[in-house]
Amino acid sequence: MSSGGTATYLEEQRLDVTRVEDLTQAPEMLGGRVKTLHPRIHAGILARRDLADDIATLAEHEIEPFDLVCVNLYPFAKVAGERGRTEAEIVEMIDVGGPSMLRAAAKNFAHVAVVSSAMQYDDVLAELRVDGELSHETRRRLAKEAFETTAVYEATIANWFGDTQRFPDQLTIALRKVTDLSYGENPHQAAAYYREVGARRHLLSQVEQLGGKELSYNNLVDLEGARRVLREFALPAAVIVKHANPCGVAVAGTIEDAWDRALESDPVSAFGCVALLKRPVGEELASRIAAHFVEVLMAPAYEEGALEALRTKKALRILSDRERRAETPAERDYKRVLGGLLVQERDSDIADREEMQVVAGEITELQWGDLLFAWRVCKHVASNAIVLARDLQTIGVGAGQMSRVDAVRIAIAKAREHGHSLDGAVVASDAFFPFADGPGIALDAGVAAIIQPGGSRRDAEVVAAVDDAGAAMVFTGRRHFRH
C-alpha cells in the first residue's frame, strides 16, 4: 500500500500496489498534504493483535492490520540547507503524515516492524528471507531508531524556525553519528564523531582520505584547530597544529616556502603534528613533508607524484579538502559542563585595520602586515595567548598559561631555542596586558611593535613603557579569549 509518487514508482517496477485513496475511500487533499492521516491507516498500524477488542474493531470496520511500515521522510534538512530556497519551499518539506506513521508503528513495535531509513533495508530483508518474520528484538531496535529519526527531524525543523533568534529558549541539538573512533583523548576512553543535522557542512563532509591510518579523536580536534587558522588567510599558507594550538604558521609567495617557514617556527613541537596547506602539494614538497613526522596532512589537491611520495609513510593520514566554505552566521560553539552546555556565538569575526588605534609610535606597512598576521593567529591560540611573528611567520607561541607574563616568556624562549631573531619582531596578545611587565619583557628582547585589545586600567602605564622603548603599539578594541 502506498501513495503519490512512491506508488507510481512501484507500479513502474511492475509491483502490485494498493493506493492509499483506494483503501481510505478518500482522495488526497490540499495538494497531497492530507492522504495518510486517516483511521483506516492508523487503526491498521496501531491495532494490538493480542487484544480482542482491537481485533474486533478492525473486523467491524473491515480494516486490515499492517505488519510493516516503511517511511522516508521529506528531505527537510537537505532543502533547508540549499541556498536560494524560499521559506514556502522549505515549509512544504515539513512532513506531517510520515512522522505520524513512524511514531504509531514504533509505539506498536510488539506487532509492527517500522523501517525509517534506507540503511535498514538490507538487514530487514535478510531477516525476512531467512525467518519469514522479524524478531521482537529487531522490531524493538527498529522502533528505537524510528523515534531517533523523528526526534532529529523535529529538532531540525525547530532549529530552522528558531534560526532568527541568537539564543532561543529551547535549543535542541540534533546529531547523527558519522563514525566510531578507535578511542578518545586516551586509550581507555571510547569515542565517536557526530555531525550536526542541518549544518551545511561539517568537519569531514568535503574531506576525502587518500591514505594512511584511520583518523583519531585527537586528530580531529587538531584538524578543527588548524582549519580555523587556515581560514584566516587567502595567500599560500601553512598551518601546523599540535595539541589544538598552532605551533607554526607562515604565509609566503609559494606553498613550498610557507611550509618550510611554518616548520622552522618550532620544529620540535611540530613532531607528530597536523598540517594544513592552502595550495596543492607537488612532488618535491611532498617529499619534504614525508621526511618529517606528520600525523595528518590536508591540502586542496595533490599533483602527480605527490601521493606516491607521501604514501611511503604508511601511518600518514592524507586528506584532500575538496571544498572550503566559511561558517554561517548562526553557528554556535558548545562546551559541556555538569548537566548542561555553555553556548556562545562562534568567534569568527576579527577587527579591520581601520577599526584599530595606534596608541604608541609609528607603524610601517611591513609591520602592519606582521601585526595583522600575528593577531589572526593569536585568536586561535589557547588563552593566555602570546604570538611572536616576523615576516609573516610565527617565531614563538606561548599558549594556555595562567599568567600572561609566563606566556610572553615562553614565546621568547621558543623563538631563541630555534634561532629566530627577535629584533624587529611583533607580538600579539589575545587580551589586554594588565601591567607593563609583559610588554617590557618583549621590548627588552627586541620586539618593535605590539598588538593587543587594550582596556586595562593601567593602559596608560603600558603605552608609556612602549613609548619609552621607542616601539609602537596598536589597540584593537576586541578580545579573543579561547578557553
TAHUJO-V352524 format. One record per residue. N is the residue number from 1. RES is the residue in three letters. SS is DSSP state (alpha for helix, beta for strand, coil for the rest). Layout:
BEGIN
{{N RES SS} {N RES SS}}
END
This chain:
BEGIN
{{1 MET coil} {2 SER beta} {3 SER coil} {4 GLY alpha} {5 GLY alpha} {6 THR alpha} {7 ALA alpha} {8 THR alpha} {9 TYR alpha} {10 LEU alpha} {11 GLU alpha} {12 GLU alpha} {13 GLN coil} {14 ARG coil} {15 LEU coil} {16 ASP coil} {17 VAL coil} {18 THR coil} {19 ARG beta} {20 VAL alpha} {21 GLU alpha} {22 ASP alpha} {23 LEU alpha} {24 THR alpha} {25 GLN coil} {26 ALA coil} {27 PRO coil} {28 GLU coil} {29 MET beta} {30 LEU alpha} {31 GLY alpha} {32 GLY alpha} {33 ARG coil} {34 VAL beta} {35 LYS coil} {36 THR coil} {37 LEU coil} {38 HIS coil} {39 PRO alpha} {40 ARG alpha} {41 ILE alpha} {42 HIS alpha} {43 ALA alpha} {44 GLY alpha} {45 ILE alpha} {46 LEU alpha} {47 ALA coil} {48 ARG coil} {49 ARG coil} {50 ASP coil} {51 LEU coil} {52 ALA alpha} {53 ASP alpha} {54 ASP alpha} {55 ILE alpha} {56 ALA alpha} {57 THR alpha} {58 LEU alpha} {59 ALA alpha} {60 GLU alpha} {61 HIS coil} {62 GLU coil} {63 ILE coil} {64 GLU coil} {65 PRO coil} {66 PHE coil} {67 ASP coil} {68 LEU beta} {69 VAL beta} {70 CYS beta} {71 VAL coil} {72 ASN coil} {73 LEU coil} {74 TYR coil} {75 PRO coil} {76 PHE alpha} {77 ALA alpha} {78 LYS alpha} {79 VAL alpha} {80 ALA alpha} {81 GLY coil} {82 GLU coil} {83 ARG coil} {84 GLY coil} {85 ARG coil} {86 THR coil} {87 GLU alpha} {88 ALA alpha} {89 GLU alpha} {90 ILE alpha} {91 VAL alpha} {92 GLU coil} {93 MET coil} {94 ILE coil} {95 ASP coil} {96 VAL coil} {97 GLY alpha} {98 GLY alpha} {99 PRO alpha} {100 SER alpha} {101 MET alpha} {102 LEU alpha} {103 ARG alpha} {104 ALA alpha} {105 ALA alpha} {106 ALA alpha} {107 LYS alpha} {108 ASN coil} {109 PHE coil} {110 ALA coil} {111 HIS coil} {112 VAL coil} {113 ALA beta} {114 VAL beta} {115 VAL beta} {116 SER coil} {117 SER coil} {118 ALA alpha} {119 MET alpha} {120 GLN alpha} {121 TYR alpha} {122 ASP alpha} {123 ASP alpha} {124 VAL alpha} {125 LEU alpha} {126 ALA alpha} {127 GLU alpha} {128 LEU alpha} {129 ARG alpha} {130 VAL alpha} {131 ASP alpha} {132 GLY coil} {133 GLU coil} {134 LEU coil} {135 SER coil} {136 HIS alpha} {137 GLU alpha} {138 THR alpha} {139 ARG alpha} {140 ARG alpha} {141 ARG alpha} {142 LEU alpha} {143 ALA alpha} {144 LYS alpha} {145 GLU alpha} {146 ALA alpha} {147 PHE alpha} {148 GLU alpha} {149 THR alpha} {150 THR alpha} {151 ALA alpha} {152 VAL alpha} {153 TYR alpha} {154 GLU alpha} {155 ALA alpha} {156 THR alpha} {157 ILE alpha} {158 ALA alpha} {159 ASN alpha} {160 TRP alpha} {161 PHE alpha} {162 GLY alpha} {163 ASP alpha} {164 THR alpha} {165 GLN coil} {166 ARG coil} {167 PHE coil} {168 PRO coil} {169 ASP coil} {170 GLN coil} {171 LEU coil} {172 THR coil} {173 ILE coil} {174 ALA coil} {175 LEU beta} {176 ARG beta} {177 LYS beta} {178 VAL beta} {179 THR beta} {180 ASP beta} {181 LEU beta} {182 SER coil} {183 TYR coil} {184 GLY coil} {185 GLU coil} {186 ASN coil} {187 PRO coil} {188 HIS coil} {189 GLN coil} {190 ALA coil} {191 ALA beta} {192 ALA beta} {193 TYR beta} {194 TYR beta} {195 ARG beta} {196 GLU beta} {197 VAL coil} {198 GLY coil} {199 ALA coil} {200 ARG coil} {201 ARG coil} {202 HIS coil} {203 LEU coil} {204 LEU coil} {205 SER coil} {206 GLN coil} {207 VAL beta} {208 GLU beta} {209 GLN beta} {210 LEU beta} {211 GLY beta} {212 GLY coil} {213 LYS coil} {214 GLU coil} {215 LEU coil} {216 SER coil} {217 TYR alpha} {218 ASN alpha} {219 ASN alpha} {220 LEU alpha} {221 VAL alpha} {222 ASP alpha} {223 LEU alpha} {224 GLU alpha} {225 GLY alpha} {226 ALA alpha} {227 ARG alpha} {228 ARG alpha} {229 VAL alpha} {230 LEU alpha} {231 ARG coil} {232 GLU coil} {233 PHE coil} {234 ALA coil} {235 LEU coil} {236 PRO coil} {237 ALA beta} {238 ALA beta} {239 VAL beta} {240 ILE beta} {241 VAL beta} {242 LYS beta} {243 HIS coil} {244 ALA coil} {245 ASN beta} {246 PRO beta} {247 CYS beta} {248 GLY beta} {249 VAL beta} {250 ALA beta} {251 VAL beta} {252 ALA coil} {253 GLY coil} {254 THR coil} {255 ILE alpha} {256 GLU alpha} {257 ASP alpha} {258 ALA alpha} {259 TRP alpha} {260 ASP alpha} {261 ARG alpha} {262 ALA alpha} {263 LEU alpha} {264 GLU alpha} {265 SER alpha} {266 ASP coil} {267 PRO coil} {268 VAL coil} {269 SER coil} {270 ALA coil} {271 PHE coil} {272 GLY coil} {273 CYS beta} {274 VAL beta} {275 ALA beta} {276 LEU beta} {277 LEU beta} {278 LYS coil} {279 ARG coil} {280 PRO coil} {281 VAL beta} {282 GLY coil} {283 GLU alpha} {284 GLU alpha} {285 LEU alpha} {286 ALA alpha} {287 SER alpha} {288 ARG alpha} {289 ILE alpha} {290 ALA alpha} {291 ALA coil} {292 HIS coil} {293 PHE coil} {294 VAL beta} {295 GLU beta} {296 VAL beta} {297 LEU beta} {298 MET beta} {299 ALA beta} {300 PRO coil} {301 ALA coil} {302 TYR beta} {303 GLU coil} {304 GLU coil} {305 GLY coil} {306 ALA alpha} {307 LEU alpha} {308 GLU alpha} {309 ALA alpha} {310 LEU alpha} {311 ARG coil} {312 THR coil} {313 LYS coil} {314 LYS coil} {315 ALA coil} {316 LEU coil} {317 ARG beta} {318 ILE beta} {319 LEU beta} {320 SER beta} {321 ASP beta} {322 ARG coil} {323 GLU coil} {324 ARG coil} {325 ARG coil} {326 ALA coil} {327 GLU coil} {328 THR coil} {329 PRO coil} {330 ALA coil} {331 GLU coil} {332 ARG beta} {333 ASP beta} {334 TYR beta} {335 LYS beta} {336 ARG beta} {337 VAL beta} {338 LEU coil} {339 GLY coil} {340 GLY beta} {341 LEU beta} {342 LEU beta} {343 VAL beta} {344 GLN beta} {345 GLU beta} {346 ARG coil} {347 ASP coil} {348 SER coil} {349 ASP coil} {350 ILE coil} {351 ALA coil} {352 ASP coil} {353 ARG alpha} {354 GLU alpha} {355 GLU alpha} {356 MET coil} {357 GLN beta} {358 VAL beta} {359 VAL beta} {360 ALA beta} {361 GLY coil} {362 GLU coil} {363 ILE coil} {364 THR coil} {365 GLU alpha} {366 LEU alpha} {367 GLN alpha} {368 TRP alpha} {369 GLY alpha} {370 ASP alpha} {371 LEU alpha} {372 LEU alpha} {373 PHE alpha} {374 ALA alpha} {375 TRP alpha} {376 ARG alpha} {377 VAL alpha} {378 CYS alpha} {379 LYS coil} {380 HIS coil} {381 VAL coil} {382 ALA coil} {383 SER coil} {384 ASN coil} {385 ALA coil} {386 ILE beta} {387 VAL beta} {388 LEU beta} {389 ALA beta} {390 ARG coil} {391 ASP coil} {392 LEU coil} {393 GLN beta} {394 THR beta} {395 ILE beta} {396 GLY beta} {397 VAL beta} {398 GLY beta} {399 ALA coil} {400 GLY coil} {401 GLN coil} {402 MET coil} {403 SER coil} {404 ARG alpha} {405 VAL alpha} {406 ASP alpha} {407 ALA alpha} {408 VAL alpha} {409 ARG alpha} {410 ILE alpha} {411 ALA alpha} {412 ILE alpha} {413 ALA alpha} {414 LYS alpha} {415 ALA alpha} {416 ARG alpha} {417 GLU alpha} {418 HIS coil} {419 GLY coil} {420 HIS coil} {421 SER coil} {422 LEU coil} {423 ASP coil} {424 GLY coil} {425 ALA coil} {426 VAL beta} {427 VAL beta} {428 ALA beta} {429 SER beta} {430 ASP coil} {431 ALA coil} {432 PHE coil} {433 PHE coil} {434 PRO coil} {435 PHE coil} {436 ALA alpha} {437 ASP alpha} {438 GLY alpha} {439 PRO alpha} {440 GLY alpha} {441 ILE alpha} {442 ALA alpha} {443 LEU alpha} {444 ASP alpha} {445 ALA coil} {446 GLY coil} {447 VAL coil} {448 ALA coil} {449 ALA beta} {450 ILE beta} {451 ILE beta} {452 GLN beta} {453 PRO coil} {454 GLY coil} {455 GLY coil} {456 SER coil} {457 ARG coil} {458 ARG coil} {459 ASP alpha} {460 ALA alpha} {461 GLU alpha} {462 VAL alpha} {463 VAL alpha} {464 ALA alpha} {465 ALA alpha} {466 VAL alpha} {467 ASP alpha} {468 ASP alpha} {469 ALA coil} {470 GLY coil} {471 ALA coil} {472 ALA beta} {473 MET beta} {474 VAL beta} {475 PHE beta} {476 THR coil} {477 GLY coil} {478 ARG coil} {479 ARG coil} {480 HIS coil} {481 PHE coil} {482 ARG coil} {483 HIS coil}}
END
